[in-house]
Structures are given as C-alpha cells and as structure tokens.
Amino acid sequence: MIVVLKPQATEKQIQHILEKTKNLGLKAHVSRGVERTIIGLIGPEDVLRVTPLEVFPGVEEVMPVLAPYRLVSREFKKESSRIAIRKDLRIGDRKVVLMAGPCAVENRKTLLAIAAKIKKAGASVLRGGAFKPRTSPYDFQGLGEEGLKYLKEASEKYGIATVSEVVDPRDIPLMVKYVDVLQVGARNMQNFTLLRELGKTKKPVMLKRGISATIKEWLMSAEYILSEGNFDVILCERGIRTFETQTRNTLDINAVAVVKELSHLPIVVDPSHATGRRSLVASASRAAVAAGADGLIVEVHDHPEEAMSDGVQSLIPQGFSSLVRELKKVALAIGRDL
C-alpha cells in the first residue's frame, strides 16, 4: 500500500502515521521526493484493507501497489533513485559511472598498477574480488581479507571507490570496513539470507542478475534488500544463460529499458561476463550506454594471459582507455556525460 502525503504535510503528521501503522504491525518505508513524501506500507493484506489511512492528517491519497516488488517499483517511487557511493560520486545521475579492474585481487603490485591506469582513463570505481566463488573448488578462491586491504590501499592512494563481491553473510561486517559497494554475484541472487543481512547495512549493494533469472525474480531479490531498510541498491545486468554458445552468456539489453520502466533503481551492465570475449566487450558496452545504462563494470588486467580468472574477457588498460573515448561519444549523443 502506498500513502501519498499532501505537499504541505508536516513532519509531525508523518511521524504520527508511522507510529500508528507500526502499532498495527505494519512496516513503513518513507520516500521523500522533490515534490512530496510517500510512505510505503508492508504487512498483512487484511490489516491494510480495513485500516482507514485516508483519514490521517496530511494524507492525500492511498493506493494499492500492483507490482509484487513493492518498494522497488515505480509505483512506490516515480523519480529515479540516485545512489551515493561516495560524497562526490552518485550512480543514477547524468554521468555514466565506469567501474573497472581485475576479476580477482591477485596481489598488491598488480592491483595498484591497474587502479592507477583505470583511474587515469576515467573509471570512478575499482572492482576486484577478494572472495571468489568459482565453479570448480580447485580454482583460485581469492585472498580474503588480505585482498580487501589491497583494495582499501588502492582506494586511498588513487581516490577511487571500490566494489567487491560478498559471498557469506558472516563476511559482511569485515567487508563493510574496506569497500564502498558490496556486490552480490549471479549465483547468490536468490541467497535470501545474504540479501536480508545486506538489507540491514548502510552500504550500497550491487545486485547481479542470476544466470537464468527473469527480470521479475531479479527485482523480487532486490525487494528483499529494500524490505530490510537498505534502499541503496544498484542492479547489474550481466547476461543470462540461453541456448547460444558463441558467447559466455547472452546480454539482455532489453533488461536495461525494462528495468527503467518498472523500477526506480539504477542499473549497470557487465559486458565482460555477458560476452566472455575481449573482442566483444566494446560493442556490448556501447550498446549498454545507448540503451540507458547508468554505469558499466568492465574487467581490466595488465596481463590477461596471466590472470588467475577471466583473462579471456579482460581488456588491457590501453584497450579500456580506447573504449572510454568511444563511450564518451555515445553518452553525449543521448544527453549524458561520462
């Protein structure tokens, strides 16, 4: 249920509604827009139906939410959300945010070298996995806290934000100390225990689409995070599994436009995992920006042939710099910056 408040509604009236609905066993989420405030209520349908919310002072209109993903939907919030990664960096603004770096944090020297080059090229966020859930238990699994420390060092040295994947709910307190954005990988998209715990944090969360997930299932997973109070969620389209074998996955470019219609959350695209081929990353990136993506997350490595994971799809720094120059033209053509 959505409670739309009058433009002149006072803070006292808002708090009165929150107190009364809490006593009814309803969970309330407040969205303060440019023109007015909206309160989203979640709880038993019978309570919502019989509670005369329209009579509360300051209430203009009460509407049911038709979408199953209530807090994620544009019904709940018409304005597009802008997620603050740092004080000087928001995703969902006019600027298309570039995230880049190696698939995994392999060692200090390599990470610092890549961080310097991607920052110079125009990236605002350094990516790198410290905990790596791999298909094979015998593959490199990441450096853990040591890798997180290297990310933190690179962040402070080059003034760049960081994003890294969280795999285990028990690792959340540790990762919150080191990185700016907590990433949920495709295989964990429906790890609801992890999603609920991330909903209790104050850190932005980047939620990757599951390997075979529908857009509805993806948005429902985001709802788990928002329902616990964390509205700083960034969606990431990384390709889905289809019958096609020429690429690692199939980039669902439609998802960018569909998500923009259905949800207020920003969306980024991962062209590296979507294609799985270095030669296709630039084309997929241009398409993503043209479709309206709010950001890209691209794998970059100094020596892809020596990378401990995903070297075949990683750009070298020079290739990333060239890509950025191309993307600036695309962004300008659709009225955005890079």
C-alpha positions in Angstrom: 0.0 0.0 0.0 1.3 3.5 -0.9 0.3 6.5 1.2 0.8 9.7 -0.7 1.1 12.8 1.5 -0.1 16.3 0.8 2.7 18.7 -0.3 2.2 20.7 2.9 2.2 17.6 5.2 4.3 18.3 8.3 6.9 16.2 10.0 4.7 15.8 13.0 1.9 14.3 10.8 4.4 11.9 9.1 5.6 10.7 12.5 2.0 10.2 13.6 1.3 8.0 10.6 4.5 6.0 11.2 3.7 5.5 14.9 0.1 4.4 14.2 1.0 2.0 11.4 3.7 0.4 13.5 1.2 -0.3 16.2 -0.9 -2.1 13.6 2.0 -4.4 12.8 2.8 -2.7 9.5 6.4 -2.0 8.3 6.7 1.6 6.9 9.3 2.9 4.4 9.4 6.6 3.8 10.4 8.1 0.4 11.0 11.8 0.4 10.7 13.1 -3.1 11.3 16.5 -4.6 7.6 17.5 -4.5 6.1 15.3 -1.8 6.6 12.4 0.6 5.3 8.9 0.1 5.0 6.1 2.7 5.1 2.5 1.6 3.4 0.1 3.9 4.1 -3.6 4.1 2.1 -6.1 6.2 -1.0 -8.4 6.3 -3.4 -7.6 3.5 -6.4 -7.8 5.8 -5.0 -5.1 8.0 -4.1 -2.9 5.1 -7.6 -3.2 3.6 -9.6 -2.3 6.8 -7.3 0.5 8.1 -8.8 3.9 7.1 -5.5 5.5 6.2 -7.2 8.2 4.2 -8.5 9.9 7.4 -5.0 10.5 8.8 -4.0 14.2 8.8 -1.7 15.1 5.9 -2.8 12.1 3.7 -3.8 13.0 0.2 -4.3 9.5 -1.4 -3.9 5.8 -0.6 -3.2 3.4 -3.4 -2.5 -0.3 -3.6 0.7 -1.4 -5.2 0.0 -3.8 -8.0 3.6 -5.0 -8.6 4.8 -7.8 -6.3 8.1 -5.9 -5.8 6.5 -3.1 -3.9 9.4 -0.9 -2.7 11.4 -1.5 -5.9 8.6 -0.4 -8.2 8.0 2.9 -9.9 4.5 2.8 -8.2 6.3 3.4 -4.9 8.8 5.9 -6.2 8.3 7.7 -9.5 11.7 9.5 -9.5 14.7 7.5 -10.4 16.9 6.8 -7.4 20.4 8.2 -7.2 22.7 6.1 -5.1 25.6 7.8 -3.3 28.7 5.6 -3.5 30.8 8.5 -2.0 30.0 12.1 -1.3 31.3 13.1 -4.7 30.0 10.1 -6.6 26.4 9.0 -7.3 25.1 6.4 -9.7 21.8 7.3 -11.4 22.8 10.8 -12.2 23.5 12.2 -15.7 27.0 10.8 -15.5 27.5 7.2 -16.6 29.7 5.6 -13.9 32.6 3.4 -15.0 33.8 0.5 -12.8 36.8 -1.4 -13.9 39.5 -3.7 -12.6 40.6 -7.4 -12.4 38.2 -10.2 -11.8 40.1 -11.2 -8.7 42.6 -9.4 -6.4 45.7 -11.4 -7.1 48.4 -9.4 -5.4 49.2 -5.9 -4.2 51.5 -4.8 -7.0 49.2 -5.8 -9.8 46.1 -4.3 -8.2 47.8 -0.9 -7.6 49.1 -0.8 -11.1 45.7 -1.4 -12.6 44.0 1.0 -10.3 46.3 3.8 -11.4 45.6 3.2 -15.1 41.9 2.8 -14.9 41.6 6.0 -12.8 43.6 7.9 -15.4 41.4 6.5 -18.1 38.2 7.7 -16.5 37.0 5.0 -14.1 35.4 6.1 -10.8 35.2 2.6 -9.2 37.8 -0.1 -8.8 36.4 -3.7 -9.0 38.2 -6.7 -7.7 37.1 -9.9 -6.0 38.7 -10.8 -2.6 36.3 -13.8 -2.1 35.8 -15.7 -5.4 33.1 -18.4 -5.6 34.3 -20.5 -8.5 32.6 -23.3 -10.4 35.5 -25.6 -9.5 36.6 -25.9 -5.9 40.1 -26.3 -7.1 40.3 -22.8 -8.8 41.7 -19.7 -7.1 39.2 -18.7 -4.4 40.6 -15.2 -3.6 42.9 -13.7 -1.0 40.1 -12.8 1.6 40.9 -10.0 4.0 44.4 -9.6 2.5 42.8 -8.7 -0.8 40.4 -6.3 0.9 43.3 -4.5 2.4 44.9 -4.0 -1.0 41.6 -2.6 -2.3 41.5 -0.2 0.6 45.1 0.9 -0.1 44.4 1.5 -3.8 41.2 3.4 -3.0 43.1 5.8 -0.6 46.1 6.1 -2.9 44.2 7.0 -6.1 41.0 8.5 -4.7 38.9 5.8 -6.3 35.8 4.0 -4.9 35.8 0.2 -4.7 33.3 -2.7 -5.3 33.9 -6.3 -4.3 31.7 -9.4 -4.0 30.3 -10.7 -0.7 29.6 -14.4 -0.6 29.0 -15.3 3.0 26.7 -13.2 5.4 29.4 -13.7 8.1 31.8 -11.7 5.9 29.6 -8.6 5.7 31.0 -6.8 8.8 34.5 -7.4 7.5 33.8 -6.1 4.0 32.0 -3.0 5.2 35.2 -1.8 6.7 37.1 -2.0 3.5 34.9 -1.4 0.4 32.4 1.1 -0.8 29.9 -1.2 -2.6 29.0 -4.8 -1.7 28.4 -6.9 -4.8 26.1 -9.9 -4.9 27.1 -12.3 -7.6 24.8 -14.0 -10.1 24.9 -17.3 -8.2 23.8 -15.6 -5.0 21.0 -13.6 -6.4 18.5 -15.7 -4.6 20.5 -16.3 -1.4 17.8 -14.7 0.7 19.7 -15.0 3.9 22.5 -13.0 2.4 20.1 -10.4 0.9 18.3 -9.8 4.2 21.6 -9.2 6.0 22.7 -6.8 3.3 19.4 -5.0 3.8 20.5 -4.2 7.4 23.7 -2.5 6.3 24.2 1.1 5.3 26.4 0.3 2.3 25.3 0.4 -1.3 24.7 -3.1 -2.8 25.1 -4.1 -6.4 22.8 -7.0 -7.2 23.8 -9.0 -10.3 21.0 -10.8 -12.2 21.0 -14.6 -11.8 22.3 -16.9 -14.5 18.7 -17.9 -15.6 16.6 -15.4 -13.6 13.7 -13.5 -15.0 13.5 -9.7 -14.5 10.7 -10.3 -12.1 12.8 -12.7 -10.0 15.7 -10.2 -10.1 13.5 -7.4 -8.8 12.0 -9.6 -6.1 15.5 -10.3 -4.9 16.2 -6.6 -4.7 12.9 -6.3 -2.7 14.4 -8.5 0.0 17.2 -5.9 0.5 14.9 -2.9 0.4 12.4 -4.5 2.8 15.1 -4.6 5.5 15.7 -0.9 5.1 18.6 -0.5 2.7 17.4 1.4 -0.4 20.9 1.9 -1.8 20.6 -0.9 -4.4 22.2 -1.0 -7.8 21.0 -3.6 -10.3 23.5 -5.2 -12.6 22.7 -7.0 -15.9 25.5 -9.5 -16.7 23.9 -11.7 -19.3 21.7 -14.7 -18.9 22.1 -18.4 -20.0 20.4 -19.3 -23.3 20.9 -21.9 -26.0 23.6 -19.7 -27.7 27.1 -21.0 -27.4 29.1 -18.3 -29.2 29.2 -16.1 -26.1 29.6 -16.9 -22.5 26.1 -15.5 -21.8 23.5 -13.6 -23.7 23.4 -9.9 -22.9 19.8 -8.9 -22.3 20.0 -5.3 -23.5 16.2 -5.2 -23.2 16.6 -5.5 -19.5 18.0 -2.0 -19.2 14.9 -0.4 -20.7 12.5 -2.8 -18.9 14.1 -2.1 -15.5 13.9 1.7 -16.2 10.1 1.3 -16.8 9.4 -1.0 -13.8 11.8 0.2 -11.1 13.4 3.4 -9.8 16.7 1.6 -9.0 19.7 2.4 -11.2 21.1 -0.3 -13.5 24.6 -1.0 -14.7 25.8 -3.6 -17.3 28.7 -6.0 -17.1 29.8 -6.5 -20.7 32.7 -8.8 -19.7 30.7 -11.6 -18.2 27.9 -11.0 -20.7 30.1 -11.8 -23.7 33.0 -13.7 -22.2 35.2 -12.4 -25.1 37.5 -9.5 -25.1 36.7 -8.7 -28.8 33.0 -8.2 -28.0 33.3 -6.1 -24.8 33.5 -2.7 -26.6 30.4 -3.4 -28.8 28.3 -4.6 -25.8 29.5 -1.5 -23.8 28.4 0.9 -26.4 25.0 -0.8 -26.7 24.5 -0.7 -22.9 25.2 3.1 -22.7 23.0 3.8 -25.7 20.2 1.8 -24.0 20.4 4.0 -20.9 22.6 2.1 -18.5 23.7 4.2 -15.6 27.1 2.5 -15.5 29.4 -0.3 -16.7 31.5 -2.8 -14.8 34.4 -3.9 -17.0 37.2 -6.4 -16.4 40.7 -5.0 -17.0 44.0 -6.6 -16.4 47.6 -5.7 -17.2 48.5 -9.2 -18.4 45.3 -11.1 -19.2 47.2 -14.2 -20.2 48.5 -14.4 -16.7 45.2 -13.6 -14.9 44.1 -16.1 -12.3 40.5 -15.8 -13.5 38.6 -14.4 -16.6 41.7 -13.4 -18.5 40.0 -14.2 -21.8 37.4 -11.5 -21.3 39.6 -8.8 -19.7 40.7 -5.7 -21.6 44.2 -4.4 -21.2 44.4 -0.8 -19.8 45.1 0.7 -23.3 42.0 -1.1 -24.6 40.0 0.3 -21.7 41.2 3.8 -22.4 40.2 3.5 -26.1 36.8 2.2 -25.0 36.2 5.2 -22.7 36.9 7.6 -25.6 34.3 5.8 -27.7 31.7 5.7 -24.9 32.0 9.5 -24.4 30.6 10.0 -27.9 27.7 7.6 -27.2 26.9 9.2 -23.9 27.0 12.7 -25.5 24.6 11.5 -28.2 21.9 10.6 -25.7 22.4 13.6 -23.4 24.7 12.1 -20.8 28.2 12.5 -19.5 31.0 10.0 -19.0 
